[in-house]
Amino acid sequence: MFNHSFIFSPGTWQGEGKITLNMVEEDLFFNTQWAVQNKDFAGKVSCAQEIQIQGLSENMRNELSFYDFQNKIFSVDMENQNVGRIVGTGVYDDQMIAWEFRNNDMHFEGYETYYLQPDGSYHMKGEYVTSDQFRTQIEARLWLRSNEAPAEDESADGEEE
């Protein structure tokens, strides 16, 4: 069995990091929050990710669904206002969760990799590129929000580290 809580267990994750755009000279710092839901009856995990870039008034929101978990691979859908809906593939092992989006009609490709840290947090690296060569590099740290209490209908599943 693996030790991942991110994506595989419901909860709220928060994070901070930096975004580097190839068209902008300075790094953009951001905060993020993930709301990870329980798996539904079909085994699909729905997540909402909010991103607040410092200096910008409008948040970015991504809706993600993770499903078809088998043999350490899975499928992922991501939808947001800028890109629309894209479908990708993911992999995971004991120390890492990653997914990528490639060869889609949106001409938008990229990946995100989350490395499990000894304290249960994750170090994230990602990169996205558009057909017109706008490149976005992302680096962040995510951790489970510690003041979170389980909802009434949730029970502990014994996957603590």
N, C-alpha and C positions, 0 to 999 in steps of 0.2 A: 504494500500500500504506500501511497505517497503522502507528503506532509502539507500539501497546498490547501490554504483556506481561500485565497483569492480566486474568485470565479466558482470554485467548487463548494463553497459554503455561503449562505446568505449573510449579509452584513453591509456596513458602510465603511468604505475605504477612503482615506484622504491622502493627498500627496502634494508635492511641490517640485518644481523643476524649472528647466529652461528650454526655450525653443530657439533654434537658429534657422533663419531663412537666408537662402543664398542671395536674395535681393535686398537685404537689410544688413547694415554693418554691425548693429548691436544685438546682443542676446535679449530675448523677451522672457521675462520670468512669469510663471503662472502657478496657480493653485488648482487642484482638481478634486472632485469627489465622485466616487462610484457608489451607486446603490445596487447591490447584487441581491437578486430575488431568489427564493427557493426554486428548485427544479419543479417544472410543471408535470402533469401526468404523462407526458411524452418524453420527459427527460431533458427538456429545453430549459436553459438558464437565461433569463432576461436581465439586462443591466442598463442603467442609465448613467451616463458620464457627463458631468458638468465641468467645463473648463473656464476659468476666469484668468484672462491674461492681464497682468498689471498694466494700467494705463488705458485699457479699453473698457468702455462702459457695458458692452453687450457680452453676455456669456455665450460660449459655444456648447452645444449639446449633441451628444452621440447616443443613439439607441443601439445596443448590441445584443445579439442572441447567439448563444453557444449551444450546439446540439450535435447529435450523432457521435457521441463519445465512444470510441472503440479502439483497442490496441494502441493507446497513447496518441491517437489522432482525433481530430474533431473538425466540425464545420463552424463557421462564424459568419453572421450577417451584421453589417454596420449600416446605419442610416443616419444622415444628418442633412441639414438644410443646404449645405454647399455642394455636396457630392451626390446626394440621393441615396439609393440603396445599392450596396455592393456585397458580394459573397466571396468569402475566402476560406482558407484551410489553416488548421492549427496543429501543433504538436505539443506534447508535454512529457517531462520525465520528473525524477525526484527533485531536481534543482531549478527547473525552468518551465515557463509557459510561454509559447510564442504563436503568432499567427501572421499571415500575409495575405495581401490582396494583389492578384496579378491577372493580366490578360482579360480586362473587363471592358465593357463598352464606354465606361466613363474616362478612359485614358488616365486613370489614377491608380498608381501602384505603390505598395509599401509594406512595411512590417512593423511589428511591435514585439519586443522580447522582455519578459519579466523574470528576473533572477532572484530566487529565494535567498534571503539573507539569514544568518544565524539567529537573529532576534525576531524572525517571522515577518519582517517587512520585505519589500521587493525593490530592487534597483531595476529601472525600466530604461530601455533604449529603443528608439524607433526612428524610422525615416520614411517619408512619403515624397513622391515626385509626380508631377502632372506632365501631360504631353508637351506642354510649352516650357518644360524644364524648370519649373518652380520647384525647388527642393526645400523640404522642411525636415530638420533633425530635432529630435526630442530626447531629453534625458531627464529622469525624475526619480523620486523615491516615493513609495506608497506604503502606508501602514493602516492597519485596522483601527478604526476609531475606538479608543479604550473605554469611553464612558457609555458605550452602547449596551443596553439590556435586551435580551432576546424577547421577541413578541410572545404573547400568551400562548399561541398555538404552535410555537416552535419548541422542539425538544433537543437536548444535547445529543449529538450523534457519536460522541467518543472520539472525534478526530483531532483532539488537542495534541499539541506536540509535547 
